Amino acid sequence: MQKLSLANLQKLLDRPKFQTKIQPRRKESLLELIREKAQFIKLPLGVESVCRDPKDEVYIVCAVVAQVDFLVSGDKDLLVLKQHDGVKITSLQSFVELFE
């Protein structure tokens, strides 16, 4: 299972597809907020695979262990699941629409 870290998140946000979606200053603010407020959890070993892309499994496991209501993603391998173990998996657009 892939290890999720702030360094991985920074690399993800540095990808070209995010350059037009998030300003550099906002990206740094987001990373700083996560550093200050995030609650880090220990992931269990030997979790049953539910995602068609094994690299994405860590996101589902984190969401379930943290007992969150939503996992917001643009990844089709996650979105196709729609929900898992009480966690609703949704796109950013659909998530924002819930609050409009």
C-alpha positions in Angstrom: 0.0 0.0 0.0 1.3 3.4 -0.9 2.4 5.7 1.9 0.5 9.0 2.0 2.5 12.0 3.2 2.7 15.7 2.9 5.6 15.3 0.5 3.4 13.2 -1.8 0.6 15.8 -1.6 3.1 18.5 -2.5 4.2 16.5 -5.6 0.6 15.9 -6.6 -0.2 19.6 -6.4 2.9 20.4 -8.4 1.6 18.4 -11.4 0.9 20.5 -14.5 -2.9 19.8 -14.4 -3.1 21.6 -11.0 -1.1 24.7 -12.1 -4.2 26.3 -13.6 -6.5 25.2 -10.8 -4.7 26.4 -7.7 -2.5 29.5 -7.4 1.0 28.9 -5.9 0.2 31.1 -2.8 -3.0 29.1 -2.2 -1.2 25.8 -2.5 1.3 26.8 0.1 -1.5 28.0 2.4 -3.3 24.7 2.0 -0.1 22.7 2.8 0.6 24.9 5.8 -3.0 24.4 7.1 -2.7 20.7 6.7 0.6 20.7 8.6 -1.0 22.6 11.5 -4.4 20.9 11.6 -4.1 17.4 10.2 -4.6 14.4 12.5 -2.2 11.7 11.4 -3.5 8.1 11.8 -1.9 4.7 11.8 -3.2 2.5 9.0 -4.0 -1.2 9.6 -2.1 -3.9 7.8 -3.7 -6.5 5.6 -6.7 -4.5 4.5 -9.0 -6.0 1.9 -8.5 -4.4 -1.5 -11.7 -2.7 -2.9 -10.3 -0.3 -5.4 -9.4 -1.3 -9.0 -6.2 0.8 -8.7 -4.1 -0.5 -5.8 -2.3 2.8 -5.5 -5.6 4.5 -4.5 -6.4 2.0 -1.7 -4.6 4.1 0.9 -7.1 7.0 0.4 -10.0 4.7 1.1 -8.4 3.1 4.1 -7.5 6.5 5.5 -11.1 7.8 5.1 -12.5 4.7 6.8 -10.1 4.7 9.7 -10.6 8.4 10.2 -14.4 7.8 10.1 -15.0 10.7 7.7 -18.2 11.3 5.9 -16.8 12.1 2.5 -13.8 11.3 0.4 -13.5 14.0 -2.3 -11.5 13.0 -5.4 -11.2 13.5 -9.1 -9.8 10.0 -9.5 -12.2 7.8 -11.6 -10.9 4.6 -9.9 -12.2 6.0 -6.6 -15.3 7.8 -7.9 -16.7 4.6 -9.5 -17.1 3.1 -6.0 -19.5 5.9 -4.9 -19.2 4.7 -1.3 -17.3 2.3 0.9 -17.8 1.4 4.5 -19.9 4.4 5.3 -17.7 6.9 3.4 -19.3 8.7 0.4 -16.9 9.1 -2.5 -17.6 12.1 -4.5 -16.2 14.7 -6.9 -15.3 18.2 -5.8 -18.1 19.6 -7.9 -20.7 17.3 -6.3 -19.3 18.0 -2.9 -19.5 21.8 -3.3 -23.1 21.5 -4.7 -24.1 19.9 -1.4 -23.5 23.2 0.3 -24.9 25.6 -2.2 
